[in-house]
């Protein structure tokens, strides 16, 4: 098998950027606020479902075209309409993509906030984790059953990235990769500023001892709802990029396995560490691509072995090793995140 190194590198960078957004969002929720979000796939899928709806309904309206049902007998016509608009009208394509990001972030944030408010009576955090896990599967099954969202089990194709109008596919892929990395960098910068702010210290106080925070007059349920809102908005943005990168929206991509991948990223890198979130995303991205290539190579040799599931074994072993030998992750959370602790020392020295 001939491997195009340049195309592989661009694909890795794009996947790494998307994975970084997912990892950063979980790091805000659990690493900073102590919310065990085992329904991460739910909030990522919100972005993907919004993408499917906007590309099939909003895009034609922006172009002044009539809506064509993407799931009915005119499926081919609807697909051709989306492709032609993205190719012939780049400004409309960019506008639809930007609006999709904004709508997805808003819907994802509201979904996260509403979920936290509904489950605010769950005092034990692992009950909350179980409910989020179950909720993710319920929403996935409902979305699969309700045809207008993702056309049922068929999915929605023709989710074209905004640079597709460029004649050179490589140039389009490079520009999209740069856009994804820019969004990931913005999310990292935001998480860094959030961690070093007074609100970030409040999140860590709720994480470390919610009873003490409550005794000091802090509304713990409200703080957790806000943190889940922020993390879910970022996760929904990653879902948009995930769907656009694949060019396809299907409920099969947002199972429990996706949630476990994001948790492996966070635990490997270090919970509460922003650099750790990026490192974990990089490791999982490289391992995922390496095992996929290895599976193709082994299958081409005629070996009767299902190698695709080896990645889950590798991830599970890595997770167990990290939890046993280095529970803080490869890049643990720093003991101090602001210069407040240095103020008395400066005053004494002066």
N, C-alpha and C positions, 0 to 999 in steps of 0.2 A: 504493500500500500504506500503510495506516494503522499507525503505529508507536506502541505503548503504551510511553511513556518510562519510566513507573514499573516496569512488568514487566521491561523491558529492563535497567534499572538493577539490579534485584534479581537477575536472571539473571547479569549481569556480576559482581556482588559474590560470588555463590555460586561461579561458575566461577573467579574470581580467587582465592578462598580455597583451592579444591581445587588449582589450579595452583601456588599458593604452597607448599603442602605438598610437592608433587612437586619443586619447585625447591629447597626447603630440604633435602630428603633428598639430592638429587644434590650440593648444595653441601657437605654433610657428607662425602659419599663422595669426591668428586673435588676440590672446593675446599679441603677440610681434610686429607684423607688421601691424595689422589692416586690414587684408584681409578677408572679410566675405565669406569664402569658403562654400557655400551651395551646392557644388558639391562634398563633401567629399566621398560619395559613389562611385563616378567615379574613384578616385585614389586608393581607397581600392580594387575596382573591377579589376583594372589593374594588381595588384599582383595576384589575383585569376585567371585571364585569362592567365597570364604568367605561372602560376602553371599548369593549364590544358594543355597548349601547351608543356611545358618541360617534364611533366610526361608521356605524350603520344608519344612524338617525340624524345626528348633528351635522356631520360632514356634508351630506347632500343638501341640507337646508342652507348651510353657509355658501354653497356653490350655486344656490338658486335652483336646485334640481328637486324633483318630487321624490318622496321617500318610497323605496322599494323594499318589501318584506324580505329580509335576508334568510329567512328560514322556510319560506314556502316554495311554490313551484317556480318562482322567478329568482331562485338562488343564484344562478349563473349571471343573470342580468344585474343583480345587486352587487355581486362581486366585481363585475366589469365596470360598473359605475364608480365604485370606490377606487379602483385602480386607476381609472382614467382621470378622476379628479386629482388624485395625488400626483400624477405624472404631469398633467397639463396646468395645474394651478398651485404652484409651490406655496404662495402666501396663504392660501386657504388651508393647505395641508398643515403648515406651521401653526396657524390660528387654531385649527381643530386639535392639534397635539397639545398646545399650551392650555387651551380650555379643558382638555381632558385631564391634564395634570392638576389644574386648580380644582376642578369638580371632584376628582378622585381624592385629593387631600382633604377637602371639606367633608365629603361623605365618609371617608375613613375616620377622620377625627370625630365626627358626630357619632359614628357607630361605636368607636372605642369609648367615648364618654357615656353614651347611653348604656352600653354593656356594664360599665363599672357602676353606674348609678343603680341599675336593676339588681346587680349582685352585691350591693353594698352591705347587705345583711350577713353575708358570708364572712365571718370573722377570721376563720382559719384560712391561711393563704392557699393551702393545697386543695381545699374545697373549691376555691376560685379557679385554680389551675384546671381541675377536673371539669368544671362547668364550661370554661373557655374551650377546652379540648372537645367536649361534646357539642358545643355550639358551632364550632367550625365544621364539624361533620354534618350537622343538621342543615346549616346554610348551604353547604356544598350539594347535599342531596336535593334540597329544594330548588337550587339554581339549575341543577341537572334535569329536574322534573318539569320546570317551568320553561317552556320552549323559547319565548321571546328574549330571554337573557343570553343564553349561549346556544340556541338552537338544539337544546337537548343534548344527547350524546354525540351529535355530529360536530358541535363546536362551530366557531365563526372564523373563517379564513379571510385573507385580504387585509389584515391589520398591518398596514405598510408604514415603515418608519419615515419621518419627515424629510429625509435626504434622498429618498428613492428616485426623485426626479433627475438626479445627477446621472449622467450617462455611464460613468465608471462605477461599478458596484463596489470596488475596493475603496474608492474615495468616499462613497456614501457610508460604508461601514466604519471608516476611520473617523469621520465627522460625528457619526452617532456614538461611537465609543468615547470621543472627547466630551460630547454632551452628557453622557451618563457619568463620566468621571467628574465633570464639573458639578453635577447635582450631588454626587457622593461627597465631594469636597465641601460643598455648602452645608450638607447635613452634618459632616464632621465638625466644621467650624461652629455651627449652631450648638451641637452637643457639648463642645468644649466651653463655649461661653455659658451655656446653661449650668454646667457642672461648677464653674467658678463663681456663679452668682449666688446671692442670698437664697433664691428659690432652690438652687441646686443643693445647698446645705439643708434646706427644709426637706427635700426629697430623701436625702441620706439619713436625716433624723427619723423620718417615718420608716425607712427601711430598717434601720438598726434597732429602733425601739419605738414602736407605734404607741404603746401605752404611755411612755414618757412624753412623746409629742402631743398626745391627746390631753394629758394632764396639764400641759402648758397652754391649752386653749386652741390647739391646731385641729382643724377639721380633717382628720385622717382620710375619711372616705372621699372628701372633695379633692384632696391633694392627689390621691391615687387615681381618681377619675381624670384629673387634668393630665397626669403623666401618661395614662393610657390613651388619652386623646392625642397627645403629641406624638407618641410612638406609633399609634395607628395611622395617623396622617402620613408619616414618613413611610410606613409599610405600604400604604395604598399607592404612594408615588412609585415605590419599587415595583408594585404590581403592574402599573401602567408600562413601565420600561420592560418588565419581564414579558408582557404580552406583545408589545411592539417588537421586541427583539426576536421572539419566536414567530411573529406574524400570524398568530393563531390564539384563540381564546377557547379553552376547554376546562371543564371542572376537574378533569383527571390530573391536572398539573398542580392542584392545590389540596393535596391530601395531607395526612399526618406526617408523611415522610418529609415534606417541605418544612414543617415546623421543627422536626428533629434536626434537620440540616442546620437551621438557624441557631438552634440551641447548642449544637456542636461548635459552631463558629464562636459563640459567646463564651462558652466554657473553655475552649482551647485558648482563645486569646486572653481572657481574663475579665471576669464580671466587674463592671464598674470602671473599666479602663477603655478609653476611646481608641488609643493605639492598639490595644488588644482586640477590639472589635474588627479593626482593619486586618490585623494579622490573622485572626481566625477566619475571616472571609477569604483571605488569600490562600491559606492552607486548604480549606475545604474546596475552593475552586480548582486548585491544582490537583488535588486528589481525585476530585470528580472527573476532571478531564483525563487524567492519567488512567484511571480505571476504565473509562469509556473507550479510550484508544486501545488499551490492553485487551478488552473484551472483543473488539473488532478483530484485532490481530489473532487472538486465539481461535475465534470462530472461523476465520479464514483458513486456519491450518486443519480444520476438520475435527477438532477435539469436541467431543460430545459433553460439554460442560457449560452450565449456565453461569457465566462469569459476571453478568450484570449486577448480581446481588452481592458481589464481593465488597462493593463500596460500603454497604451497610455493616458488614462484618468489620471492615477497617475502621469505620467511624465509631462503632461500638467499642472496639478494643481501645482506640485512642481516648475515648471518653472515660472509660474505666481507669486507664493509666493516669490520666490527668487528675481525676477525682481522688485517686489513692495517693499519688506521689506529689502532685502540685495542684491542690484545689484552688489556688488563687489564679491559675492560668499561667501562660508563658510570659505575659506582661501584666502583672498584678496591678490592682488599683493603687495609686500612690497614696501614702499616709496623709498627706495634706494636698489640697488642690487650690489653696489661695495663700496670700502672704499674711493673712491675719495672725497666724501663729508666730510670725517673725516680728510683729510690732513691739511686744514688750522687750525683746532682745535688742532692738534698735534703740529704744528709749534708754535702756540701761547702759548701752555702749556709748551713747551720746552724753 
